[in-house]
Amino acid sequence: MNLIEGYSYYWPYTSSQSETADYCPGWNPQPCSLDTRLRSSTLDAWLHATSEDAWGMPISGHLDLYQGDGYFLEMSVNRDVSMDKLKEIKNYGWLDRQTRAVFVEFSLYNANKNLLTFVQLIAEFPEFGSVLTWKQIQTLRVFQNVGPIGAFIILCEIIVLIILMVFGYKCIKLLIKQKFAFFISFWNIMDLLTFITTIFGVAFFICREVYSSLTLTKFRADPKKFVNFEHIVLWDSLFVHSLSFLVFTATIGMLRILGYNRRFTMIGEVLRASAKGLIGFAFVFGIFYFAYIASGYVLFMTKLKQFRSPMDAGVSIFTYLLGKNQLGMMLGASDGLGALYFFTLVFFVILILLTMFQAIMNNTMTVVRSNVTSIPPPYGIVNVLTNIYKSVITDWIPSGMIKKNVEEEKQQGNSLLHVFHECFTDHFYPITIMIM
């Protein structure tokens, strides 16, 4: 579009208005001359390819979401041939003012370590000029069950499936029996989240294996031809994220197994007693937090990469609360407003709001502490280990040298069966915590 004589304006990238026609070198309309077809080594780079043809996926950039179609230049394994192709597309102007993004993709495989590295180098060209560059580098294992521990990995996968079926059956059976009352218990919710996360993890794992097989089949058909490993990277990333969340829920579930020891249940008791106060605090904290996200995005979106989007601004402010600040960058972007923004953030959010949170928790712990003083110490892990130690020692010491209290043994449980019963029975007691 011509706004001023001698100058043209090109629209930003949109999937509906992107170019889909085939051209000859130099963006000349087809058909190509016989001389061009004979001399050019980059004819395919001027032909539009769909995402199905390239086996590509949409890529989210800093400026827009780019579809998997476009114009592709496939490099050769020979360096001289690749350099000739680059010189040719440069001379013919393959990259022009209508180009909105360039993606350079390649993969490196280390056979000794069984590691594949997928590399994406991206350059985005906005309609107003300039260029934004970024990269994405991910490493994964293509062949999972190889090497000396391959059989062990398969065994672990089978065990996980068996545990998943048993755990899922018990969870669903309890859900059908209790219905809505199932969601009253915190531990039931954690069990359900663990089960659902495991289901998603298994699904992502299967998808990764399927796409790995398809990708390797394409690669073996023509080892010199470029094969897109992005599908494997996507499903592997989803599998790793689901696995990390599963570890989180399983770690919380371990507190239930250790529930007989009141040192592991005090946190839950304090949070339960301070629930009402924490809800009000979360509401006030959310107002301040999102207010600083909005103001930081408006002030620094054009100057700091950490505030280029509301999501990035929220992550940056959260890191500030953890003690990792970037005051120098704010002052460089805007001396007065940057200093004022950082000062008010520290004063209102860190000093006042976090002090309110500490006051709520300290008050709750004081109340819980006053209720705990009258409760006798429970039969915990120390008692269990002590009884096991005594039972082993008494096998080597003459009975005449040991004074036994039969009633105490019956109460505390000297038998191995009672020890296992105590280890896997849930008892929840509050304790006292001192915060320094």
QUIKA-V339344 format. One record per residue. N is the residue number from 1. RES is the residue in three letters. PHI is phi in radians with two decimals (999 if undefined). Layout:
N&RES&PHI / N&RES&PHI
//
This chain:
1&MET&999 / 2&ASN&-1.68 / 3&LEU&-1.61 / 4&ILE&-2.19 / 5&GLU&-1.05 / 6&GLY&1.63 / 7&TYR&-2.24 / 8&SER&-2.17 / 9&TYR&-2.00 / 10&TYR&-2.00 / 11&TRP&-1.20 / 12&PRO&-1.17 / 13&TYR&-1.23 / 14&THR&-2.46 / 15&SER&-1.13 / 16&SER&-1.34 / 17&GLN&-1.89 / 18&SER&-1.25 / 19&GLU&-1.27 / 20&THR&-2.28 / 21&ALA&-1.51 / 22&ASP&-1.70 / 23&TYR&-2.33 / 24&CYS&-1.70 / 25&PRO&-0.91 / 26&GLY&1.55 / 27&TRP&1.03 / 28&ASN&-1.55 / 29&PRO&-1.16 / 30&GLN&-1.37 / 31&PRO&-1.45 / 32&CYS&-1.44 / 33&SER&-1.25 / 34&LEU&-1.10 / 35&ASP&-1.11 / 36&THR&-1.16 / 37&ARG&-1.14 / 38&LEU&-1.40 / 39&ARG&-1.55 / 40&SER&-1.36 / 41&SER&-1.87 / 42&THR&-2.21 / 43&LEU&-1.05 / 44&ASP&-1.15 / 45&ALA&-1.25 / 46&TRP&-1.80 / 47&LEU&-1.82 / 48&HIS&-1.26 / 49&ALA&-2.14 / 50&THR&-1.38 / 51&SER&-1.15 / 52&GLU&-1.21 / 53&ASP&-1.15 / 54&ALA&-1.53 / 55&TRP&0.94 / 56&GLY&-1.79 / 57&MET&-2.35 / 58&PRO&-1.06 / 59&ILE&-2.11 / 60&SER&-1.57 / 61&GLY&-1.79 / 62&HIS&-1.24 / 63&LEU&-1.78 / 64&ASP&-2.81 / 65&LEU&-1.73 / 66&TYR&-1.70 / 67&GLN&-1.28 / 68&GLY&-1.49 / 69&ASP&-1.76 / 70&GLY&2.51 / 71&TYR&-2.00 / 72&PHE&-2.01 / 73&LEU&-2.00 / 74&GLU&-1.63 / 75&MET&-1.38 / 76&SER&-1.69 / 77&VAL&-1.29 / 78&ASN&-1.58 / 79&ARG&-1.13 / 80&ASP&-1.12 / 81&VAL&-1.13 / 82&SER&-1.13 / 83&MET&-1.14 / 84&ASP&-1.12 / 85&LYS&-1.14 / 86&LEU&-1.12 / 87&LYS&-1.14 / 88&GLU&-1.18 / 89&ILE&-1.22 / 90&LYS&-1.22 / 91&ASN&-1.18 / 92&TYR&-1.53 / 93&GLY&1.24 / 94&TRP&-1.07 / 95&LEU&-1.73 / 96&ASP&-2.31 / 97&ARG&-1.21 / 98&GLN&-1.51 / 99&THR&-1.28 / 100&ARG&-1.92 / 101&ALA&-2.82 / 102&VAL&-2.22 / 103&PHE&-2.09 / 104&VAL&-1.94 / 105&GLU&-2.17 / 106&PHE&-2.74 / 107&SER&-2.25 / 108&LEU&-2.16 / 109&TYR&-2.14 / 110&ASN&-1.83 / 111&ALA&-1.19 / 112&ASN&-1.18 / 113&LYS&-1.76 / 114&ASN&0.99 / 115&LEU&-2.18 / 116&LEU&-1.97 / 117&THR&-1.94 / 118&PHE&-1.80 / 119&VAL&-2.10 / 120&GLN&-2.18 / 121&LEU&-1.97 / 122&ILE&-2.09 / 123&ALA&-2.26 / 124&GLU&-1.89 / 125&PHE&-2.05 / 126&PRO&-1.19 / 127&GLU&-1.19 / 128&PHE&-1.61 / 129&GLY&1.83 / 130&SER&1.27 / 131&VAL&-2.63 / 132&LEU&-2.04 / 133&THR&-2.03 / 134&TRP&-2.79 / 135&LYS&-2.42 / 136&GLN&-2.44 / 137&ILE&-2.21 / 138&GLN&-2.34 / 139&THR&-2.08 / 140&LEU&-2.64 / 141&ARG&-1.78 / 142&VAL&-1.39 / 143&PHE&-1.72 / 144&GLN&-1.46 / 145&ASN&-1.77 / 146&VAL&-2.22 / 147&GLY&1.55 / 148&PRO&-1.17 / 149&ILE&-1.78 / 150&GLY&-1.09 / 151&ALA&-1.14 / 152&PHE&-1.15 / 153&ILE&-1.12 / 154&ILE&-1.09 / 155&LEU&-1.08 / 156&CYS&-1.12 / 157&GLU&-1.13 / 158&ILE&-1.14 / 159&ILE&-1.10 / 160&VAL&-1.08 / 161&LEU&-1.13 / 162&ILE&-1.13 / 163&ILE&-1.09 / 164&LEU&-1.09 / 165&MET&-1.17 / 166&VAL&-1.17 / 167&PHE&-1.12 / 168&GLY&-1.15 / 169&TYR&-1.08 / 170&LYS&-1.16 / 171&CYS&-1.16 / 172&ILE&-1.19 / 173&LYS&-1.08 / 174&LEU&-1.18 / 175&LEU&-1.14 / 176&ILE&-1.17 / 177&LYS&-1.26 / 178&GLN&-1.60 / 179&LYS&1.01 / 180&PHE&-1.20 / 181&ALA&-1.17 / 182&PHE&-1.09 / 183&PHE&-1.49 / 184&ILE&-1.30 / 185&SER&-1.40 / 186&PHE&-1.11 / 187&TRP&-1.23 / 188&ASN&-1.13 / 189&ILE&-1.13 / 190&MET&-1.14 / 191&ASP&-1.12 / 192&LEU&-1.16 / 193&LEU&-1.10 / 194&THR&-1.09 / 195&PHE&-1.13 / 196&ILE&-1.14 / 197&THR&-1.10 / 198&THR&-1.14 / 199&ILE&-1.06 / 200&PHE&-1.11 / 201&GLY&-1.08 / 202&VAL&-1.13 / 203&ALA&-1.11 / 204&PHE&-1.13 / 205&PHE&-1.12 / 206&ILE&-1.13 / 207&CYS&-1.08 / 208&ARG&-1.11 / 209&GLU&-1.17 / 210&VAL&-1.12 / 211&TYR&-1.22 / 212&SER&-1.12 / 213&SER&-1.13 / 214&LEU&-1.13 / 215&THR&-1.16 / 216&LEU&-1.17 / 217&THR&-1.12 / 218&LYS&-1.12 / 219&PHE&-1.20 / 220&ARG&-1.20 / 221&ALA&-1.14 / 222&ASP&-2.64 / 223&PRO&-1.08 / 224&LYS&-1.51 / 225&LYS&-1.61 / 226&PHE&-1.20 / 227&VAL&-2.14 / 228&ASN&-1.44 / 229&PHE&-1.67 / 230&GLU&-1.16 / 231&HIS&-1.11 / 232&ILE&-1.12 / 233&VAL&-1.09 / 234&LEU&-1.08 / 235&TRP&-1.23 / 236&ASP&-1.17 / 237&SER&-1.13 / 238&LEU&-1.11 / 239&PHE&-1.15 / 240&VAL&-1.15 / 241&HIS&-1.14 / 242&SER&-1.15 / 243&LEU&-1.17 / 244&SER&-1.15 / 245&PHE&-1.19 / 246&LEU&-1.14 / 247&VAL&-1.09 / 248&PHE&-1.10 / 249&THR&-1.16 / 250&ALA&-1.19 / 251&THR&-1.15 / 252&ILE&-1.13 / 253&GLY&-1.11 / 254&MET&-1.11 / 255&LEU&-1.13 / 256&ARG&-1.22 / 257&ILE&-1.17 / 258&LEU&-1.57 / 259&GLY&-1.17 / 260&TYR&-1.21 / 261&ASN&-1.66 / 262&ARG&-1.21 / 263&ARG&-1.20 / 264&PHE&-1.67 / 265&THR&-1.97 / 266&MET&-1.16 / 267&ILE&-1.07 / 268&GLY&-1.11 / 269&GLU&-1.15 / 270&VAL&-1.17 / 271&LEU&-1.13 / 272&ARG&-1.16 / 273&ALA&-1.30 / 274&SER&-1.80 / 275&ALA&-1.08 / 276&LYS&-1.12 / 277&GLY&-1.13 / 278&LEU&-1.23 / 279&ILE&-1.13 / 280&GLY&-1.11 / 281&PHE&-1.13 / 282&ALA&-1.09 / 283&PHE&-1.13 / 284&VAL&-1.15 / 285&PHE&-1.09 / 286&GLY&-1.10 / 287&ILE&-1.08 / 288&PHE&-1.15 / 289&TYR&-1.10 / 290&PHE&-1.25 / 291&ALA&-1.14 / 292&TYR&-1.29 / 293&ILE&-1.12 / 294&ALA&-1.13 / 295&SER&-1.18 / 296&GLY&-1.13 / 297&TYR&-1.14 / 298&VAL&-1.20 / 299&LEU&-1.34 / 300&PHE&-2.08 / 301&MET&-1.09 / 302&THR&-1.67 / 303&LYS&-2.16 / 304&LEU&-2.11 / 305&LYS&-1.15 / 306&GLN&-1.20 / 307&PHE&-2.16 / 308&ARG&-1.26 / 309&SER&-2.54 / 310&PRO&-1.01 / 311&MET&-1.14 / 312&ASP&-1.12 / 313&ALA&-1.12 / 314&GLY&-1.11 / 315&VAL&-1.15 / 316&SER&-1.11 / 317&ILE&-1.15 / 318&PHE&-1.12 / 319&THR&-1.17 / 320&TYR&-1.10 / 321&LEU&-1.14 / 322&LEU&-1.45 / 323&GLY&1.82 / 324&LYS&-1.81 / 325&ASN&-1.83 / 326&GLN&-2.30 / 327&LEU&-1.10 / 328&GLY&-1.06 / 329&MET&-1.18 / 330&MET&-1.14 / 331&LEU&-1.15 / 332&GLY&-1.19 / 333&ALA&-1.31 / 334&SER&-2.79 / 335&ASP&-1.05 / 336&GLY&-1.24 / 337&LEU&-1.18 / 338&GLY&-1.12 / 339&ALA&-1.15 / 340&LEU&-1.13 / 341&TYR&-1.09 / 342&PHE&-1.19 / 343&PHE&-1.11 / 344&THR&-1.17 / 345&LEU&-1.09 / 346&VAL&-1.15 / 347&PHE&-1.24 / 348&PHE&-1.37 / 349&VAL&-1.51 / 350&ILE&-1.40 / 351&LEU&-1.34 / 352&ILE&-1.44 / 353&LEU&-1.18 / 354&LEU&-1.20 / 355&THR&-1.18 / 356&MET&-1.07 / 357&PHE&-1.08 / 358&GLN&-1.12 / 359&ALA&-1.15 / 360&ILE&-1.10 / 361&MET&-1.19 / 362&ASN&-1.13 / 363&ASN&-1.11 / 364&THR&-1.16 / 365&MET&-1.16 / 366&THR&-1.13 / 367&VAL&-1.15 / 368&VAL&-1.13 / 369&ARG&-1.13 / 370&SER&-1.18 / 371&ASN&-1.46 / 372&VAL&-1.49 / 373&THR&-1.04 / 374&SER&-1.55 / 375&ILE&-1.60 / 376&PRO&-1.21 / 377&PRO&-1.04 / 378&PRO&-1.36 / 379&TYR&-1.40 / 380&GLY&-1.96 / 381&ILE&-1.16 / 382&VAL&-1.11 / 383&ASN&-1.13 / 384&VAL&-1.11 / 385&LEU&-1.15 / 386&THR&-1.12 / 387&ASN&-1.15 / 388&ILE&-1.12 / 389&TYR&-1.10 / 390&LYS&-1.13 / 391&SER&-1.14 / 392&VAL&-1.28 / 393&ILE&-1.15 / 394&THR&-1.17 / 395&ASP&-1.25 / 396&TRP&-1.93 / 397&ILE&-1.91 / 398&PRO&-0.99 / 399&SER&-1.12 / 400&GLY&-1.24 / 401&MET&-1.62 / 402&ILE&-2.06 / 403&LYS&-1.73 / 404&LYS&-1.91 / 405&ASN&-1.91 / 406&VAL&-1.12 / 407&GLU&-1.13 / 408&GLU&-1.16 / 409&GLU&-1.15 / 410&LYS&-1.18 / 411&GLN&-1.26 / 412&GLN&-1.50 / 413&GLY&1.44 / 414&ASN&-1.68 / 415&SER&-1.46 / 416&LEU&-1.15 / 417&LEU&-1.10 / 418&HIS&-1.23 / 419&VAL&-1.09 / 420&PHE&-1.14 / 421&HIS&-1.10 / 422&GLU&-1.21 / 423&CYS&-1.24 / 424&PHE&-1.98 / 425&THR&-1.86 / 426&ASP&-1.42 / 427&HIS&-2.32 / 428&PHE&-2.04 / 429&TYR&-2.29 / 430&PRO&-1.39 / 431&ILE&-2.33 / 432&THR&-1.87 / 433&ILE&-2.05 / 434&MET&-1.91 / 435&ILE&-1.80 / 436&MET&-1.60
//
